Every structure is written in C-alpha cells, then in structure tokens.
C-alpha cells in the first residue's frame, strides 16, 4: 500500500477528532490525555486545535492517508514550552491494520522530525514513551532515538513512568 503523509488543514477538525479518539481507544497508555477527556472537548476546541496545528509556524500535526484517502496515522511536533531549547514529537499513532514495516509510521516520524528541525530553534528533539510500551521504544530506537536516562511520572497515573528519548542526530542531519 502507498501512503501519503501531509500536514493537516485548518478545517479538518472532525477527522482530527476521529483519529485522536481512535488512538486513545486503541492505545490509552500511549498518550497523556484520556479518551473521556478528549471526547468531552467541544467542537470549538477541536476546531481551534486543528487551526493551530495547521497554521502554526512552530508546531504541526501530520497525518498518514491510505490510498482511499482515509486517515490511518498521525504524529505531531512542537517546541516544549516547559523545557527551553527542546522540541517534542508527540501524538504518534498508526491504526492497527497499518502497522508494521510497510506502514506509514517511519514516514510520519521523518516528517515530524524534519518539521521540528526546520521550524524550531531547538537544539534537542525528544519524545516520551510509557514504560510498558516496549514496541514503541524499540521502534524509536531504530529511528535514531536513544534513552536519555530521564524518567517522569505518567500524567494519568503518576505511579507509572514515561521514558524520555532523544533524537541523536537532530541538528546533524541534513535540512
């Protein structure tokens, strides 16, 4: 299958909402918000989020589309306001039927990494992975992310941990 990866458009809030809720249903520990919380957002909140992620100079959400034009994955990148000089990849998700080596995950990540490199002044690129998400940690390692040694409490259950991984070649890779 051939996938197309692109930045979301401002008016695509319904599709953004649908894939985000799918992601939260399918992989609840992979994200820092709950399905109930996201499902309760008003249409206005989703409209504002889509507009911001479509038009911001420094943050963006990207989607992978299958040959039929259906959204089957997403990834976002933005500066980390709380951590100076850091950008962050987040909201990474691929529908179960589209996972694996032939799926769009690597292309989504490459697009998010390239966006962060080209549209932020951050020196570091990170992402967080729940301690139980071993498959994701292995995938990110294959892409060039490494354990930083930093571990933070998981927002939805502080007794669990999130491992912070850093992209080793963030500023050394070609633009």
C-alpha positions in Angstrom: 0.0 0.0 0.0 1.1 3.5 -0.7 0.6 6.1 2.0 0.7 9.9 1.7 1.8 12.0 4.7 0.9 15.6 4.9 0.1 18.4 7.4 -3.5 18.7 8.5 -5.6 21.6 7.1 -7.4 24.0 9.3 -10.9 22.8 8.6 -10.1 19.1 9.2 -11.1 19.1 12.9 -13.7 16.3 12.5 -11.0 14.0 11.0 -8.5 15.1 13.7 -11.0 14.3 16.4 -11.8 10.9 14.9 -8.2 9.7 14.7 -7.3 11.1 18.1 -10.3 9.3 19.7 -9.4 6.1 17.8 -5.8 6.4 19.1 -7.0 6.9 22.7 -9.3 3.9 22.5 -6.7 1.7 20.9 -3.6 2.7 22.9 -4.7 4.6 26.0 -1.3 4.4 27.8 0.5 5.9 24.8 -0.9 9.4 25.4 -1.1 11.9 28.2 -4.8 12.5 27.9 -7.7 10.2 28.4 -10.4 9.1 26.0 -13.1 10.6 28.3 -11.2 13.9 28.5 -10.7 14.2 24.7 -14.3 13.0 23.9 -15.7 15.8 26.1 -13.9 18.5 24.2 -16.3 20.8 22.4 -16.3 21.2 18.6 -14.8 24.6 19.2 -11.8 23.1 21.0 -11.2 20.7 18.1 -11.6 23.5 15.6 -9.1 25.6 17.4 -6.6 22.7 17.7 -6.9 21.9 14.0 -6.4 25.5 13.0 -3.4 25.9 15.3 -1.7 22.7 14.1 -2.4 23.6 10.5 -1.2 27.2 10.6 1.4 27.5 13.4 4.9 28.4 12.4 6.5 26.1 15.1 4.0 23.3 15.8 2.2 20.9 13.4 0.2 17.7 13.2 0.8 15.4 10.3 -1.4 12.6 9.1 -0.8 9.5 7.0 -3.5 8.7 4.5 -4.1 5.4 2.7 -4.9 5.0 -0.9 -8.6 5.7 -0.3 -7.7 9.0 1.5 -8.6 7.7 5.0 -6.5 8.9 7.9 -4.6 5.9 9.3 -1.9 7.6 11.4 -0.7 10.8 12.9 2.3 12.5 14.5 2.9 16.0 15.8 5.9 18.1 16.7 6.2 21.4 18.7 8.6 23.2 20.9 8.4 22.2 24.6 7.4 25.4 26.4 8.4 23.9 29.8 11.8 22.9 28.6 13.9 25.6 26.9 15.7 24.6 23.7 13.7 21.4 23.3 11.1 20.3 20.7 9.0 17.3 21.2 7.4 14.7 19.0 4.0 13.6 20.4 0.6 12.1 19.5 2.2 9.4 17.4 -0.3 6.8 16.3 -0.9 4.3 13.5 -4.1 2.3 13.1 -3.5 -1.4 13.9 -4.2 -2.5 10.3 -1.5 -0.2 9.0 1.3 -1.0 11.5 4.5 -2.8 10.6 7.5 -2.3 8.3 5.3 -1.4 5.3 3.1 1.0 7.2 3.4 4.8 7.5 5.0 5.1 11.0 8.5 5.8 9.8 7.3 8.3 7.2 5.2 10.1 9.8 8.2 10.3 12.2 10.5 11.5 9.5 8.1 14.3 8.6 7.7 15.3 12.3 11.4 15.3 12.8 12.1 17.3 9.7 9.4 19.9 10.7 10.9 20.3 14.2 14.4 20.7 12.7 13.2 23.3 10.1 10.7 25.2 12.1 12.1 25.5 15.6 15.3 26.7 17.0 15.5 23.8 19.5 18.8 22.1 19.9 17.2 18.9 21.2 14.3 16.7 20.0 12.6 14.4 22.5 9.6 12.2 22.9 8.1 10.3 25.8 7.2 6.6 25.9 5.2 4.9 28.6 7.3 2.3 30.4 5.1 -0.6 29.2 5.2 0.4 25.5 8.2 -1.7 24.7 7.3 -2.0 21.0 7.3 1.8 20.6 10.6 2.2 22.4 12.2 -0.3 20.1 10.7 1.4 17.0 12.0 4.8 18.1 15.5 3.3 18.7 15.5 2.1 15.1 14.8 5.6 14.0 17.8 7.1 15.9 16.2 8.0 19.3 18.1 6.9 22.5 17.2 6.7 26.1 18.2 10.0 27.9 18.1 8.5 31.3 15.2 10.9 32.2 12.1 9.3 33.5 9.0 11.3 34.5 5.7 10.3 36.1 2.9 9.3 33.7 0.4 12.1 33.8 -2.7 9.8 34.0 -1.2 7.5 36.7 1.8 9.0 38.5 2.8 5.6 39.9 3.8 4.7 36.3 6.7 6.2 34.4 7.4 7.7 31.0 10.9 7.4 29.5 12.2 10.4 27.7 14.1 9.6 24.5 16.2 12.0 22.5 16.9 12.1 18.8 20.6 11.6 18.4 21.0 13.3 15.0 18.6 16.2 15.4 20.9 19.1 14.4 23.5 17.0 12.5 21.0 15.6 9.9 20.7 17.5 6.6 17.9 20.1 6.4 
